[in-house]
């Protein structure tokens, strides 16, 4: 069986983002087109579908690093900020969008909250494994050396 560890993360996230658009509880709030993702970012995201891409990325991170808390995710999505002529320093990402996406994923029953952090539910794990398997089958058709692993 193919898991999320076995496929390229960029392709998995883009395929999973397309599936996130069909999940009814994952909705883009009105303020999402105006907000930056953190103090390190200069502008809001340019992609109109960044909310679904972030939701897919969060789902993958919870799959790989579970149990994971909000502060861990804020650190992972943060970046460096140039401070005039001083050296760059790390800044955590803003927590509002991450928190709201996690709440939406909980409503969709893809993620659940535990005392140690958030983990995937069996429904969320099945969704990720299904998308990973479909993606791997497509990759194995392109690259014949991968067929023996399918």
C-alpha positions as CSV (number, residue, x, y, z in Angstrom):
1,X,0.0,0.0,0.0
2,X,1.3,3.4,-0.9
3,X,1.3,6.2,1.7
4,X,1.9,9.9,1.7
5,X,5.6,9.2,2.4
6,X,6.0,7.5,-0.9
7,X,4.9,10.3,-3.3
8,X,6.3,13.7,-4.0
9,X,4.9,16.2,-1.5
10,X,4.2,19.0,-4.1
11,X,2.1,16.7,-6.3
12,X,0.3,15.2,-3.4
13,X,-0.6,18.6,-2.0
14,X,-1.9,19.9,-5.3
15,X,-4.0,16.7,-5.9
16,X,-5.3,16.9,-2.3
17,X,-6.2,20.6,-2.7
18,X,-8.4,19.7,-5.6
19,X,-10.2,17.2,-3.4
20,X,-10.5,19.8,-0.6
21,X,-12.6,21.9,-2.8
22,X,-15.3,19.3,-2.7
23,X,-15.3,19.0,1.1
24,X,-18.3,21.1,2.2
25,X,-17.0,22.2,5.6
26,X,-13.8,23.6,4.1
27,X,-14.8,27.1,3.0
28,X,-12.7,30.2,2.3
29,X,-13.7,33.0,4.7
30,X,-14.3,36.5,3.3
31,X,-11.2,38.0,5.0
32,X,-8.8,35.4,3.4
33,X,-8.2,37.5,0.3
34,X,-6.8,40.4,2.3
35,X,-4.7,38.7,5.0
36,X,-1.0,37.9,5.0
37,X,0.0,34.5,6.2
38,X,2.4,35.9,8.8
39,X,4.6,38.9,9.8
40,X,7.4,37.6,7.6
41,X,5.3,37.8,4.5
42,X,5.2,41.0,2.5
43,X,1.9,40.4,0.7
44,X,-1.1,38.2,0.8
45,X,-0.9,34.9,-1.2
46,X,-1.2,35.5,-4.9
47,X,-3.1,32.2,-5.6
48,X,-6.9,32.4,-5.3
49,X,-6.9,28.8,-4.1
50,X,-4.3,29.2,-1.4
51,X,-6.8,28.3,1.3
52,X,-7.3,24.8,-0.1
53,X,-3.6,24.4,-0.7
54,X,-2.9,25.3,2.9
55,X,-5.6,22.9,4.1
56,X,-4.1,20.1,2.0
57,X,-0.6,20.9,3.3
58,X,-1.9,20.9,6.9
59,X,-3.5,17.6,6.4
60,X,-0.3,16.1,5.1
61,X,1.7,17.6,8.0
62,X,-0.7,16.1,10.5
63,X,-0.4,12.8,8.7
64,X,3.4,12.8,8.9
65,X,4.1,14.5,12.2
66,X,1.1,13.7,14.4
67,X,0.3,14.5,17.1
68,X,1.0,18.1,16.3
69,X,0.0,21.3,18.0
70,X,-0.7,24.8,16.7
71,X,2.6,26.2,17.8
72,X,4.5,23.5,15.8
73,X,2.5,24.3,12.7
74,X,3.0,28.1,13.2
75,X,6.7,27.5,13.3
76,X,6.7,25.2,10.3
77,X,4.8,27.7,8.1
78,X,6.8,30.7,9.3
79,X,9.8,32.2,7.5
80,X,12.6,34.7,7.7
81,X,12.1,38.4,7.9
82,X,14.7,40.9,6.9
83,X,15.4,43.5,9.6
84,X,17.0,46.4,7.8
85,X,20.7,45.8,7.8
86,X,20.6,43.3,10.7
87,X,20.7,39.6,10.0
88,X,17.4,37.9,9.1
89,X,15.4,36.3,11.9
90,X,12.7,33.6,12.0
91,X,9.1,34.7,12.5
92,X,6.2,32.3,13.1
93,X,3.3,32.3,10.8
94,X,0.0,33.8,11.8
95,X,-2.2,31.4,13.8
96,X,-5.6,32.5,12.7
97,X,-5.8,30.9,9.3
98,X,-4.1,27.7,10.6
99,X,-6.5,27.5,13.5
100,X,-9.6,28.0,11.3
101,X,-8.5,25.4,8.8
102,X,-7.9,22.9,11.5
103,X,-11.3,23.6,12.9
104,X,-12.8,23.1,9.4
105,X,-10.9,19.8,9.1
106,X,-12.3,18.7,12.5
107,X,-15.8,19.5,11.3
108,X,-15.2,17.4,8.2
109,X,-14.0,14.6,10.6
110,X,-10.6,14.4,8.9
111,X,-8.7,15.6,12.0
112,X,-9.4,15.1,15.7
113,X,-8.1,16.9,18.7
114,X,-6.3,14.9,21.5
115,X,-4.6,16.2,24.7
116,X,-1.2,15.9,22.9
117,X,-2.2,17.6,19.7
118,X,-4.1,17.0,16.5
119,X,-4.1,13.6,14.8
120,X,-5.8,12.2,11.7
121,X,-9.0,10.3,11.9
122,X,-9.4,7.0,10.0
123,X,-11.4,9.0,7.4
124,X,-8.6,11.5,6.9
125,X,-6.0,8.7,6.7
126,X,-8.1,6.9,4.1
127,X,-8.4,10.1,2.1
128,X,-4.7,10.7,2.0
129,X,-3.9,7.1,1.2
130,X,-6.4,7.0,-1.6
131,X,-5.0,10.2,-3.2
132,X,-1.4,8.9,-2.7
133,X,-2.3,5.6,-4.3
134,X,-3.9,7.3,-7.3
135,X,-1.0,9.7,-7.7
136,X,1.6,6.8,-7.5
137,X,-0.3,4.8,-10.1
138,X,-0.1,7.8,-12.4
139,X,3.6,8.3,-11.7
140,X,4.3,4.6,-12.3
141,X,2.7,4.9,-15.8
142,X,5.0,7.7,-16.6
143,X,8.1,6.1,-15.1
144,X,8.2,2.3,-15.8
145,X,10.8,1.7,-13.1
146,X,8.2,2.4,-10.4
147,X,5.8,-0.3,-11.6
148,X,7.4,-2.9,-9.4
149,X,6.6,-0.9,-6.3
150,X,2.9,-0.5,-7.1
